[in-house]
Structures are given as C-alpha cells and as structure tokens.
C-alpha cells in the first residue's frame, strides 16, 4: 500500500488528472472544440486541405534536412530516425512555452538513436541556418514585391518602410551570425 502512494506516482497521477481535466474543459467550454466541430460546415475545405498539406510538407522538409545534416557525420543515421526526431521536436515545441523545448529534446532523441550530441546539435544549427536564410529571403521578397499592401499602414512612410526592412534583415542576419560564431 505504501508503494501506491509513492510521491512520483502521486505526482504523475495528479498531472494526468489535471491534463485530462483541462482537455475536457476546452472541449465543453463556450467556443471550445465542440463548437468548432459544429461550425465546421462553414469552413472552406480547399483552404483547410491546403493548410494540412503545407504542414505535412513542412514536417517532411524538416525531417529531410535533419537527415541530410545528421547523415554527413553518421552515415548510418536513417530518414526514419530523422522523422522521429522531427516529430519529437514538433511535440515538445508545441507543449513548452515559447517552443523552447523542441531542440533540446531533439538532441536528446538523436543521441539516444546513436548520434553524438555534438553532431546532433550541429545538424540542428545547420537546419536553423537554412530556416533563417529562407525566412530572410522570403520576407525581403514579400516586402519588395508586395509593398503596395502596406499603403495606409503605419510603416508605409518611405523612411519607416526601409527602417523596418533593415530592422528585419538585421535581426534575422544577426541570429544567423551569432550561431556561426
């Protein structure tokens, strides 16, 4: 009987009960999951399918990049392991504040798959650099090609427009620079 009331077990059971209670609350509360399901007939199915396809492509590209970068140092690292690591990152990014738990748990998962933690960290930093570079290029192209969309906004003033463009570029480039150092 004393084994049943072990502190760790009691903590785990209480966390499970709390999590299930929160889930039930979000399902039955006003504007919760059940209301979302009721209003699903109003959804634009094409946009919903495109969002799902884009998310799946994001996951596959993420897994592929992890595979490519991890495979340079460990030829035995498989795409299946990279996909598992990617899903670990997705999960822990979703449940931790500021998505701060994804990468550390990916490094842990990759090291438990036989990859050296230093090589796992290197692979994730390289993947982040690809992400940051893509984001910078995509953002710059969007601002230049769609600048007319900013008319009437606070940043449409030409000086402010170029200030925000420069600020965005410096932030993105700065984070990449500090990672390389």
C-alpha positions in Angstrom: 0.0 0.0 0.0 2.9 2.4 0.7 4.2 1.8 -2.8 0.9 3.1 -4.3 1.3 6.5 -2.6 4.9 7.0 -3.8 5.4 10.7 -4.4 6.4 10.3 -8.0 3.4 8.1 -8.8 1.1 10.6 -7.0 2.6 13.5 -8.9 2.2 11.7 -12.2 -1.4 10.7 -11.5 -2.2 14.3 -10.4 -0.6 15.7 -13.6 -2.6 13.2 -15.7 -5.9 14.2 -14.0 -5.1 17.9 -14.4 -4.3 17.4 -18.1 -7.4 15.4 -18.8 -9.5 18.0 -16.9 -8.1 20.8 -18.9 -8.7 18.9 -22.1 -12.3 18.3 -21.1 -12.8 21.9 -20.1 -11.5 23.1 -23.5 -13.8 20.7 -25.3 -17.0 21.6 -23.5 -16.4 25.3 -22.8 -18.0 28.1 -24.9 -16.1 28.4 -28.2 -14.4 25.1 -27.5 -13.8 22.0 -29.5 -17.5 21.0 -29.8 -18.5 24.5 -31.1 -15.6 24.3 -33.6 -16.9 20.9 -34.8 -20.5 22.3 -35.1 -19.3 25.2 -37.2 -17.0 23.0 -39.4 -19.6 23.1 -42.2 -18.7 26.8 -42.7 -15.0 26.0 -43.3 -13.5 26.5 -46.7 -12.5 22.9 -47.4 -9.9 23.9 -50.0 -8.0 26.2 -47.6 -8.2 23.6 -44.9 -6.7 20.9 -47.2 -4.0 23.3 -48.3 -3.1 24.1 -44.7 -2.8 20.4 -43.9 -0.7 19.7 -47.0 1.6 22.6 -46.2 2.0 21.4 -42.6 2.8 17.9 -43.8 5.3 19.3 -46.3 6.9 21.4 -43.5 7.3 18.2 -41.4 8.8 16.3 -44.4 11.2 19.1 -45.3 12.2 19.4 -41.6 12.9 15.6 -41.4 14.8 15.7 -44.7 17.1 18.5 -43.5 17.8 16.7 -40.2 18.5 13.6 -42.2 20.9 15.3 -44.6 22.8 17.2 -41.9 23.0 14.3 -39.5 23.9 11.9 -42.2 27.1 13.9 -43.1 28.7 12.8 -39.8 27.0 9.5 -39.3 26.3 7.5 -42.5 24.0 5.1 -40.6 21.6 7.7 -39.5 18.3 6.9 -41.3 15.5 9.1 -42.6 13.2 7.1 -40.2 15.3 8.3 -37.2 15.3 11.8 -38.6 11.5 11.7 -38.9 11.2 10.5 -35.3 13.5 13.3 -34.2 11.4 15.8 -36.2 8.2 14.6 -34.5 9.8 14.9 -31.1 10.7 18.5 -31.9 7.2 19.2 -33.1 5.7 17.8 -29.9 8.0 19.4 -27.4 7.8 22.8 -29.3 4.1 22.6 -29.0 3.9 21.9 -25.3 6.6 24.1 -23.9 6.4 27.9 -23.5 7.9 29.8 -26.4 8.6 26.5 -28.2 11.8 26.3 -26.1 11.8 22.5 -25.5 11.8 21.2 -29.1 15.5 21.4 -29.9 16.9 20.1 -26.6 14.6 17.1 -26.8 15.6 16.6 -30.4 19.2 16.5 -29.4 18.3 14.0 -26.7 16.3 11.9 -29.1 19.1 11.9 -31.7 21.7 11.0 -29.1 19.5 8.1 -28.0 19.4 7.0 -31.6 23.2 6.7 -31.6 24.2 10.1 -32.9 26.8 12.1 -31.0 25.1 15.0 -29.1 27.7 17.4 -30.7 26.8 16.2 -34.1 23.1 16.4 -33.4 23.5 20.0 -32.2 25.5 20.8 -35.3 22.8 19.3 -37.5 20.0 21.3 -35.8 22.1 24.5 -36.0 22.6 24.0 -39.7 18.9 23.3 -40.2 18.1 26.6 -38.3 20.5 28.5 -40.6 18.6 27.2 -43.6 15.4 28.2 -42.0 16.7 31.6 -41.0 18.1 32.3 -44.5 14.9 31.2 -46.2 12.8 33.3 -43.8 15.0 36.4 -44.6 14.8 35.9 -48.3 11.1 35.2 -48.3 10.4 38.2 -46.0 12.5 40.6 -48.2 10.9 39.4 -51.4 7.4 39.8 -49.8 8.2 43.3 -48.7 9.6 44.3 -52.0 7.1 42.7 -54.3 4.0 43.4 -52.1 4.9 46.9 -50.7 1.6 48.3 -52.0 -0.1 46.2 -49.3 1.4 48.5 -46.7 -0.4 51.6 -48.0 -2.3 53.2 -45.3 -0.4 51.4 -42.6 2.0 53.0 -40.1 5.0 51.7 -42.0 4.1 52.9 -45.4 6.0 56.1 -44.9 9.1 55.5 -47.1 11.6 56.1 -44.3 9.7 53.9 -41.9 9.3 51.2 -44.6 13.1 51.0 -45.2 13.7 51.2 -41.4 11.5 48.1 -40.8 13.0 46.3 -43.8 16.5 47.0 -42.4 15.5 46.1 -38.9 14.0 42.7 -40.0 17.1 41.9 -42.0 19.4 42.8 -39.1 17.5 40.6 -36.7 17.4 37.6 -39.0 21.1 38.0 -40.1 22.2 38.7 -36.6 20.8 35.5 -35.2 22.4 33.5 -38.0 25.7 35.4 -37.4 25.8 34.6 -33.7 25.1 30.9 -34.4 28.0 30.7 -36.8 30.3 32.3 -34.3 
